[in-house]
């Protein structure tokens, strides 16, 4: 990490190697976990991402690539006939919804009670 700036606390910057590492880690860790990994406070990582488009883009790219890999695997399993993956895909991408079966209204029930006690 290089630091620069004038007066006050030095500005923390990520090295190109750290930016590449951040992109890789974005697939499996959230921002707070990546900050812990890099040894900086999570607020510092958020500040770096806000001011440095390269760092922000690397994080987004890493997340997007991971989502793409998982989605491709899901679609492959769904196409191969894996029913849970098919249902999940159709619910999330096809707008399918689970609905309770329609209840038919039954006519009122009449019960005739006959007194069968001897008299």
GUPA-151549 format. One record per residue: residue in three letters; x negated, y, z negated of N, C-alpha, C, O, CB in turn. Coordinates in steps of 0.02 Angstrom, whole numbers, plus 32768, in hexadecimal, padded with zeros to 4 digits. Glycine has a CB too. Layout:
REM GUPA-151549
  papa   n_x   n_y   n_z  ca_x  ca_y  ca_z   c_x   c_y   c_z   o_x   o_y   o_z  cb_x  cb_y  cb_z
   ala     X     Y     Z     X     Y     Z     X     Y     Z     X     Y     Z     X     Y     Z
...
REM end
This chain:
REM GUPA-151549
  papa   n_x   n_y   n_z  ca_x  ca_y  ca_z   c_x   c_y   c_z   o_x   o_y   o_z  cb_x  cb_y  cb_z
   unk  7FD7  7FC5  8000  8000  8000  8000  7FD4  803E  8000  7FA8  8044  7FD6  802F  8000  7FC4
   unk  7FE0  806A  802D  7FBB  80A9  802C  7FE8  80DD  800C  8025  80D8  800E  7FA5  80BE  8074
   unk  7FC9  810F  7FEF  7FEE  8143  7FCF  7FD5  8186  7FE9  7F9A  818F  7FF5  7FE8  8140  7F81
   unk  8003  81B3  7FF2  7FF0  81F4  800C  8021  8228  7FF4  8051  8218  7FD1  7FEC  81F3  8058
   unk  8016  8266  8006  8042  829B  7FF2  801B  82CF  7FCB  7FDF  82C7  7FBE  807C  8281  7FC8
   unk  803D  8305  7FB9  801A  8339  7F94  8040  8349  7F55  807D  8352  7F56  8011  8378  7FBF
   unk  801C  834B  7F1D  803B  835B  7EDD  806A  8324  7EC6  8085  82FE  7EEE  8061  839B  7EE2
   unk  8072  8321  7E85  80A1  82F0  7E69  8089  82A9  7E74  804D  829C  7E7D  80E5  82F8  7E89
   unk  80B7  827C  7E72  80A8  8235  7E79  8097  8226  7EC2  80BA  823E  7EF0  80E3  8209  7E61
   unk  8063  81FE  7ECF  8051  81EE  7F14  8088  81C5  7F35  80A8  819B  7F15  800E  81C7  7F16
   unk  8093  81D0  7F74  80C6  81AE  7F9B  80AE  8167  7FAC  8076  815F  7FC5  80D7  81D5  7FDC
   unk  80D7  8136  7F9F  80C6  80F0  7FAE  80DA  80E1  7FF5  8112  80F0  800A  80E8  80BF  7F7C
   unk  80AD  80C4  801A  80BA  80AF  805F  80A7  8065  8065  807C  804D  8041  8091  80DA  8092
   unk  80C8  8043  8092  80B7  7FFD  809F  8086  7FF8  80D8  8089  801F  8108  80F7  7FD4  80AF
   unk  8058  7FC9  80D3  8028  7FBD  8108  804C  7F97  8141  8081  7F7B  8135  7FEB  7F94  80EF
   unk  8030  7F97  817D  8050  7F70  81B3  8058  7F26  81A1  808B  7F07  81B3  8025  7F76  81F3
   unk  8028  7F09  817D  802E  7EC3  8168  8069  7EBB  8138  808E  7E8A  813C  7FED  7EAB  8147
   unk  8072  7EEB  810B  80AA  7EE7  80DC  80ED  7EEF  8100  811F  7ECF  80ED  80A3  7F1C  80A6
   unk  80EF  7F18  8134  812D  7F21  815A  813E  7EDF  817E  8178  7ECB  817F  8125  7F5A  818F
   unk  810C  7EBD  819A  8119  7E7C  81BA  8130  7E49  8186  815D  7E21  8194  80D9  7E63  81DE
   unk  8112  7E4B  814C  8126  7E1D  8116  816D  7E2C  80FF  8194  7DFD  80F4  80F5  7E23  80DA
   unk  817E  7E6B  80F9  81C2  7E7F  80E7  81F5  7E64  8119  822A  7E4B  8105  81C7  7ECC  80E3
   unk  81E5  7E68  8159  8212  7E4F  818D  821E  7E04  8184  8256  7DEC  818B  81F5  7E5D  81D3
   unk  81E9  7DDF  8175  81EF  7D97  816B  8217  7D88  812C  8243  7D5C  812C  81AA  7D76  8166
   unk  8209  7DAC  80F6  822B  7DA0  80B6  8275  7DB4  80B8  829D  7D98  8093  8208  7DC7  807F
   unk  8287  7DE3  80E4  82CC  7DFA  80E8  82FC  7DC1  80F9  8338  7DC6  80EC  82D2  7E30  811C
   unk  82E2  7D8C  8116  830D  7D52  8127  8326  7D2E  80E9  835B  7D0E  80EB  82E7  7D22  8154
   unk  8301  7D33  80B2  8312  7D0A  8078  8317  7D32  8036  8330  7D17  8005  82E0  7CD4  806F
   unk  8301  7D70  8035  8303  7D97  7FF8  8329  7DD8  8002  832B  7DF3  8039  82BB  7DA6  7FE0
   unk  8347  7DF1  7FCC  8367  7E33  7FD1  8332  7E69  7FC4  82F8  7E59  7FB6  83A2  7E39  7F9D
   unk  8345  7EA8  7FC8  8314  7EDF  7FC2  82F3  7EE0  7F7E  82B6  7EEC  7F7A  8336  7F21  7FCF
   unk  8318  7ED4  7F49  82FA  7ED5  7F06  82C6  7E9D  7EFF  8292  7EA7  7EE0  8332  7ECD  7ED0
   unk  82D5  7E63  7F1B  82A6  7E2B  7F17  8267  7E39  7F41  8230  7E28  7F2C  82C7  7DEA  7F30
   unk  8270  7E58  7F7A  8236  7E6A  7FA4  820B  7E9D  7F7F  81CE  7E98  7F7F  824D  7E86  7FE9
   unk  822B  7ECE  7F5E  8205  7EFF  7F38  81DC  7EDC  7F01  81A2  7EEC  7EF7  8234  7F34  7F19
   unk  81FC  7EAD  7EDE  81D7  7E87  7EAB  819C  7E63  7ECA  8165  7E64  7EAE  8207  7E55  7E88
   unk  81A7  7E44  7F03  8172  7E20  7F26  8138  7E4E  7F37  80FD  7E3C  7F30  818D  7DFE  7F66
   unk  8149  7E8A  7F4E  8115  7EBB  7F61  80F7  7EDF  7F25  80C5  7F02  7F2C  8133  7EEE  7F91
   unk  8116  7ED6  7EEA  80FB  7EF6  7EAE  810C  7F3F  7EA8  80E6  7F66  7E8A  80B2  7EEE  7EAC
   unk  8146  7F53  7EC3  815C  7F99  7EBE  81A3  7F9A  7EA4  81C8  7F69  7EAC  8156  7FBD  7F03
   unk  81B8  7FD1  7E85  81FE  7FD5  7E6F  822E  7FD3  7EAB  821D  7FEA  7EE1  820A  8016  7E46
   unk  8269  7FB8  7EA1  8298  7FB4  7ED9  82AD  7FF9  7EF1  82BB  8002  7F2C  82D6  7F8B  7EC5
   unk  82B0  802A  7EC4  82C2  806F  7EDA  828C  808B  7F08  829B  80B2  7F36  82CB  809D  7E9C
   unk  824E  8076  7EFD  8217  808C  7F29  821F  806D  7F6E  8215  808E  7FA1  81D2  807A  7F0B
   unk  822F  802D  7F70  823A  800D  7FB2  8274  802E  7FD6  8270  803A  8012  8248  7FC2  7FA9
   unk  82AB  803C  7FB2  82E4  805E  7FD2  82CF  80A2  7FED  82E4  80B5  8024  831F  8066  7FA0
   unk  82A7  80C7  7FC7  828F  8109  7FDE  8264  8102  801D  826A  8129  804C  8268  812D  7FA6
   unk  8238  80D0  801D  820E  80C4  8057  823A  80B5  8094  822E  80D0  80CA  81DC  808A  804B
   unk  826C  808A  808B  8298  8078  80C3  82C0  80B4  80DC  82CE  80B8  8118  82C7  8040  80AE
   unk  82D3  80E1  80AF  82F9  811C  80C4  82CE  814C  80ED  82E7  816C  811C  8314  8141  8086
   unk  828F  8152  80DD  8265  8183  8101  823D  8165  813B  8223  8189  8165  8235  81A4  80D1
   unk  8237  8122  813C  820D  8103  8170  8237  80D2  819A  8247  809B  8184  81D1  80DD  814F
   unk  8249  80E9  81D5  8274  80C2  8201  8254  807F  8215  8278  804F  8221  8284  80EA  8240
   unk  8213  807C  8218  81F1  803D  822A  81FD  8008  81F4  820A  7FCE  8204  81A5  8049  8233
   unk  81F8  801D  81B5  8203  7FEE  817E  824D  7FD9  817D  825C  7F9E  8176  81EF  800E  813A
   unk  8279  8009  8183  82C1  7FFA  8183  82D3  7FCB  81BC  82F9  7F9C  81B2  82EA  803B  8188
   unk  82B9  7FD9  81F7  82C7  7FAE  8231  82AC  7F68  8228  82CB  7F37  823D  82AA  7FCE  8271
   unk  8271  7F62  8208  8254  7F20  81FC  8281  7EF7  81CD  828C  7EBC  81D9  820D  7F26  81DF
   unk  829B  7F17  8199  82C7  7EF5  816B  8308  7EDE  818F  831C  7EA4  8189  82D9  7F23  812F
   unk  8326  7F0B  81B4  8364  7EFB  81D8  8358  7EC3  820B  8381  7E96  8213  8380  7F39  81FB
   unk  8320  7EC7  822E  830F  7E94  8260  8306  7E4F  823F  831D  7E1D  825A  82CE  7EA8  8286
   unk  82E4  7E4D  8206  82DA  7E0F  81E2  831C  7DF0  81CC  8326  7DB4  81D3  82AE  7E19  81A6
   unk  8349  7E19  81B1  838C  7E01  819D  83B3  7DE8  81DA  83D0  7DB2  81D7  83B4  7E3A  817A
   unk  83B2  7E0E  820F  83D8  7DFC  824B  83BF  7DBB  826A  83E7  7D91  8280  83D4  7E34  827F
   unk  837E  7DB1  826B  8362  7D73  8286  8378  7D37  825C  8388  7D02  8278  8315  7D77  828A
   unk  8378  7D3E  821B  838D  7D07  81EF  83D7  7CF7  81FA  83EA  7CBD  81FF  8381  7D19  81A5
   unk  8400  7D2B  81FF  8448  7D20  820B  8452  7CFE  824E  847C  7CD1  8254  846E  7D64  8209
   unk  842C  7D12  8280  8432  7CF3  82C2  8420  7CA9  82BF  8443  7C80  82DD  8405  7D17  82F5
   unk  83EB  7C98  829C  83D7  7C51  8297  840C  7C27  8274  841C  7BF0  828B  8394  7C4B  8272
   unk  8426  7C41  823E  845A  7C1B  8219  8499  7C16  8244  84B8  7BE0  8247  846A  7C3E  81D5
   unk  84AD  7C4C  8265  84E8  7C4B  828F  84E0  7C1A  82C9  850F  7BF6  82DA  84F7  7C91  82AA
   unk  84A5  7C18  82E7  8499  7BEA  831E  849F  7BA2  8306  84BB  7B77  8329  8454  7BF6  833E
   unk  8485  7B94  82CB  848A  7B51  82AF  84D2  7B3F  82A0  84E8  7B07  82AD  845F  7B4B  826F
   unk  84F8  7B6F  8285  853E  7B64  8276  8565  7B54  82B6  858D  7B25  82B8  855C  7BA1  8253
   unk  855A  7B7B  82EA  857D  7B70  8329  856A  7B2D  8347  8595  7B09  8361  856D  7BA9  835A
   unk  852B  7B1B  8343  8515  7ADA  835D  853A  7AA1  833A  8552  7A73  835A  84C9  7AD2  8356
   unk  853E  7AA5  82F8  8560  7A70  82D2  85AB  7A70  82E1  85CA  7A3B  82E4  8554  7A79  8286
   unk  85C8  7AAB  82E9  860F  7AAF  82F9  861D  7A90  833D  864E  7A6B  8345  8627  7AF8  82F8
   unk  85F3  7A9E  836F  85FC  7A83  83B2  85F3  7A37  83B2  8613  7A14  83D9  85CA  7AA4  83E3
   unk  85C7  7A1F  8386  85BB  79D7  8381  85F4  79B2  835E  85F4  7974  835B  857A  79CA  835C
   unk  8625  79D7  8344  865F  79B7  8326  8661  79B7  82DA  868A  7993  82BD  8663  7972  833D
   unk  8637  79DD  82B9  8638  79E0  8271  8674  7A0A  825B  8673  7A48  8263  85F5  79FE  8255
   unk  86A7  79E9  8241  86E7  7A0B  8232  86E1  7A45  8202  86FD  7A7A  8210  8717  79D9  8216
   unk  86BD  7A3F  81CA  86B8  7A79  819E  8699  7AB6  81C0  86AF  7AEF  81B5  868F  7A68  8160
   unk  8665  7AAB  81EA  8647  7AE3  820D  8677  7B00  8241  8678  7B3D  824C  8605  7ACD  822E
   unk  869D  7AD4  8261  86CF  7AED  8292  8702  7B19  826F  8713  7B4F  8287  86F2  7AB1  82B5
   unk  871C  7B01  8236  874E  7B27  8212  8732  7B6A  81FA  8751  7B9E  8202  8769  7AFF  81D5
   unk  86F5  7B67  81DD  86D5  7BA5  81C6  86CD  7BD7  81FF  86DD  7C12  81F8  8691  7B96  81A6
   unk  86B4  7BBF  8237  86A9  7BEB  8270  86EB  7C0A  8289  86EF  7C46  8296  8687  7BC5  82AA
   unk  871D  7BE0  828E  875D  7BFA  82A8  877E  7C2A  8276  87A0  7C59  828C  878D  7BC0  82B6
   unk  8774  7C20  8236  8790  7C4F  8205  876A  7C92  8208  8789  7CC7  8207  878C  7C32  81BD
   unk  8727  7C8F  820C  8701  7CCD  820A  86FD  7CF0  824D  86F8  7D2E  824F  86BC  7CBF  81F2
   unk  86FF  7CCB  8284  86F6  7CEA  82C6  8735  7CE7  82F1  873E  7D10  831E  86BE  7CC9  82EA
   unk  8760  7CB7  82E3  879B  7CAE  830D  87DB  7CC8  82EF  8810  7CC4  830E  87A3  7C67  831D
   unk  87D7  7CE3  82B2  8812  7CFF  8293  8842  7CCC  8275  887B  7CDE  8264  8837  7D29  82C4
   unk  882D  7C8E  826F  8859  7C5B  8252  8864  7C6B  8208  8838  7C85  81E6  883C  7C14  825B
   unk  88A0  7C5A  81F0  88B1  7C63  81A9  88D5  7C25  8191  88FA  7C04  81B6  88DC  7CA2  819E
   unk  88C9  7C15  8152  88EE  7BDF  8133  8930  7BFC  811A  8931  7C2F  80F8  88C6  7BBD  80FA
   unk  8966  7BD9  812A  89A8  7BEF  8113  89CB  7BB4  80F4  89C6  7B7B  810B  89D1  7C0E  814C
   unk  89F0  7BC2  80C0  8A18  7B8D  80A1  8A4F  7B7A  80D2  8A68  7BA4  80F7  8A37  7BA5  805C
   unk  8A61  7B3A  80D3  8A97  7B25  8100  8AD7  7B4B  80EF  8AE4  7B5C  80B5  8AA3  7AD9  80FC
   unk  8AFF  7B56  8122  8B3E  7B79  8117  8B6B  7B4F  80EA  8B72  7B13  80F4  8B61  7B89  8159
   unk  8B8A  7B70  80BB  8BB9  7B4F  808E  8BFF  7B55  80AD  8C17  7B8C  80BB  8BB7  7B6E  8046
   unk  8C1F  7B1C  80B7  8C64  7B1D  80D0  8C92  7B24  8094  8C89  7B03  8061  8C75  7ADD  80F9
   unk  8CC3  7B4F  809C  8CF3  7B57  8065  8D24  7B1E  8068  8D44  7B11  809B  8D17  7B9C  806A
   unk  8D2B  7AFB  8030  8D58  7AC2  802C  8D9C  7ADB  8015  8DA1  7B0B  7FEF  8D3D  7A8C  7FFD
   unk  8DD2  7AB8  802B  8E14  7ACC  8013  8E19  7ABD  7FC8  8DF3  7A94  7FAE  8E4C  7AA6  803A
   unk  8E47  7ADF  7FA5  8E4D  7AD3  7F5E  8E5F  7A8A  7F51  8E82  7A6A  7F78  8E83  7B02  7F3F
   unk  8E47  7A71  7F1A  8E52  7A2B  7F07  8E8B  7A28  7ED5  8E8B  7A4C  7EA3  8E11  7A0B  7EEA
   unk  8EBC  79FD  7EE4  8EF4  79F5  7EB6  8EEF  79B0  7E97  8EE7  797E  7EBA  8F38  79FE  7EDB
   unk  8EF4  79AE  7E55  8EF1  796E  7E31  8F33  7965  7E0C  8F48  7990  7DE5  8EB4  796C  7E00
   unk  8F53  792D  7E1A  8F91  791C  7DF6  8F7F  78EB  7DBF  8F63  78B6  7DCC  8FC7  78FE  7E26
   unk  8F90  78FD  7D82  8F83  78D2  7D49  8FC5  78B0  7D36  8FF8  78D0  7D2B  8F65  78FA  7D0D
   unk  8FC1  786F  7D32  8FFC  7848  7D21  8FF0  782D  7CDA  8FBC  7811  7CCA  900A  780D  7D55
   unk  9023  7836  7CB0  901E  781D  7C6C  902D  77D3  7C6E  9066  77BF  7C7C  904E  7844  7C3B
   unk  8FFB  77AA  7C60  9003  7762  7C63  900A  7743  7C1E  9004  7706  7C18  8FC9  7743  7C88
   unk  9016  776A  7BEC  901E  774D  7BA9  9065  772F  7BA3  9095  774C  7BBC  9012  7783  7B71
   unk  906C  76F5  7B80  90AE  76D6  7B79  90DB  7701  7B4C  90C3  7722  7B1E  90A9  768E  7B5B
   unk  911B  7700  7B5D  914B  7728  7B37  917B  76FD  7B11  91A7  7718  7AEF  9170  7755  7B64
REM end
